[in-house]
Amino acid sequence: MDSQKSGTLGAAFVLLQGLVTALFPQISIKFIKQMVGKNFDNASELEAKPAYRRRLRALGVGIVAAAGTSLLLQGLDETDDEPAPTDAPAEETGPEADETAEPDE
């Protein structure tokens, strides 16, 4: 798999993870409890405060924004790879090209 496809796949996975975190923070809390429980006793008895849930939702929204931006920029990179047409006429610059310029007195 080339780097462009793996980057797109990674960004899509992070986007999905951010959506789950933003919409269902309780799933993320359960996952965190399981990870902490591997190293500490009584981790399953921990209770998440409402402020923690709000911060977790905000983190999920930020992750969605970052991953979505990454996907959009990757899409723009693909269209930028196409050569630009070169047969467009060059525009003149300067005061003689500006029809609205007033003559100096």
ROFI-839397 format. One record per residue (C-alpha): residue number from 1; x, y negated, z; residue in one letter. Coordinates in steps of 0.05 Angstrom, whole numbers. Each point is the difference from the previous one (the first is absolute). Example, Ala and Ser with C-alpha at 12.3 -4.5 7.8 and 13.67 -1.06 7.14 Angstrom:
2
DRENVEX, lodren, xx, yy, zz, torba
DRENVEX, 1, 246, 90, 156, A
DRENVEX, 2, 27, -69, -13, S
! end
This chain:
105
DRENVEX, lodren, xx, yy, zz, torba
DRENVEX, 1, 0, 0, 0, M
DRENVEX, 2, 30, -68, -18, D
DRENVEX, 3, 7, -57, 49, S
DRENVEX, 4, -58, -40, -29, Q
DRENVEX, 5, -50, 56, 11, K
DRENVEX, 6, 27, 17, 69, S
DRENVEX, 7, -3, -74, 20, G
DRENVEX, 8, -73, -3, -23, T
DRENVEX, 9, -17, 64, 37, L
DRENVEX, 10, 34, -25, 63, G
DRENVEX, 11, -36, -67, -3, A
DRENVEX, 12, -67, 35, -11, A
DRENVEX, 13, 13, 45, 60, F
DRENVEX, 14, 17, -60, 44, V
DRENVEX, 15, -62, -36, -25, L
DRENVEX, 16, -43, 60, 20, L
DRENVEX, 17, 34, 3, 68, Q
DRENVEX, 18, -13, -75, 10, G
DRENVEX, 19, -74, 9, -18, L
DRENVEX, 20, -8, 56, 50, V
DRENVEX, 21, 35, -41, 54, T
DRENVEX, 22, -42, -62, -14, A
DRENVEX, 23, -67, 36, -5, L
DRENVEX, 24, 10, 57, 50, F
DRENVEX, 25, 52, -20, 52, P
DRENVEX, 26, -21, 57, 45, Q
DRENVEX, 27, 31, 50, -48, I
DRENVEX, 28, 66, -37, 4, S
DRENVEX, 29, -5, -1, 76, I
DRENVEX, 30, -10, 75, 2, K
DRENVEX, 31, 60, 10, -44, F
DRENVEX, 32, 43, -45, 44, I
DRENVEX, 33, -23, 38, 62, K
DRENVEX, 34, 21, 66, -32, Q
DRENVEX, 35, 68, -28, -18, M
DRENVEX, 36, 11, -29, 69, V
DRENVEX, 37, -26, 64, 32, G
DRENVEX, 38, 58, 39, -29, K
DRENVEX, 39, 49, -38, 44, N
DRENVEX, 40, -41, -22, 61, F
DRENVEX, 41, -47, 33, 49, D
DRENVEX, 42, -74, -22, 6, N
DRENVEX, 43, 2, -40, -65, A
DRENVEX, 44, -69, 25, -17, S
DRENVEX, 45, -27, -39, 60, E
DRENVEX, 46, 22, -66, -29, L
DRENVEX, 47, -57, -48, -17, E
DRENVEX, 48, 5, -52, -55, A
DRENVEX, 49, -23, -69, 19, K
DRENVEX, 50, -45, -40, -47, P
DRENVEX, 51, 56, -50, -12, A
DRENVEX, 52, 44, 57, -25, Y
DRENVEX, 53, -54, 23, -48, R
DRENVEX, 54, -7, -71, -27, R
DRENVEX, 55, 76, -4, -11, R
DRENVEX, 56, 0, 68, -33, L
DRENVEX, 57, -56, -22, -47, R
DRENVEX, 58, 40, -63, -17, A
DRENVEX, 59, 61, 42, -13, L
DRENVEX, 60, -41, 44, -47, G
DRENVEX, 61, -25, -61, -38, V
DRENVEX, 62, 72, -25, -7, G
DRENVEX, 63, 22, 68, -26, I
DRENVEX, 64, -56, 0, -51, V
DRENVEX, 65, 20, -70, -23, A
DRENVEX, 66, 74, 19, -7, A
DRENVEX, 67, -13, 66, -36, A
DRENVEX, 68, -52, -32, -46, G
DRENVEX, 69, 48, -55, -18, T
DRENVEX, 70, 54, 52, -15, S
DRENVEX, 71, -48, 38, -46, L
DRENVEX, 72, -19, -65, -36, L
DRENVEX, 73, 72, -20, -10, L
DRENVEX, 74, 18, 69, -26, Q
DRENVEX, 75, -56, -7, -50, G
DRENVEX, 76, 27, -67, -22, L
DRENVEX, 77, 70, 29, -7, D
DRENVEX, 78, -27, 52, -49, E
DRENVEX, 79, -31, -55, -44, T
DRENVEX, 80, 64, -42, 4, D
DRENVEX, 81, 40, 56, -31, D
DRENVEX, 82, -34, -13, -67, E
DRENVEX, 83, 39, -48, -45, P
DRENVEX, 84, -28, -70, -7, A
DRENVEX, 85, -19, -25, -70, P
DRENVEX, 86, 55, -46, -27, T
DRENVEX, 87, -35, -28, -60, D
DRENVEX, 88, -36, -55, 40, A
DRENVEX, 89, 20, -70, -22, P
DRENVEX, 90, 45, -39, 48, A
DRENVEX, 91, -33, -61, 30, E
DRENVEX, 92, 34, -67, -4, E
DRENVEX, 93, 16, -35, 65, T
DRENVEX, 94, 14, -72, 15, G
DRENVEX, 95, -38, -65, -9, P
DRENVEX, 96, -8, 7, -75, E
DRENVEX, 97, -40, 64, 9, A
DRENVEX, 98, -48, -33, 49, D
DRENVEX, 99, -56, -33, -39, E
DRENVEX, 100, -26, -36, 61, T
DRENVEX, 101, 65, -35, 15, A
DRENVEX, 102, -4, -75, -5, E
DRENVEX, 103, 53, -36, -42, P
DRENVEX, 104, 52, -39, 39, D
DRENVEX, 105, -5, -75, -6, E
! end
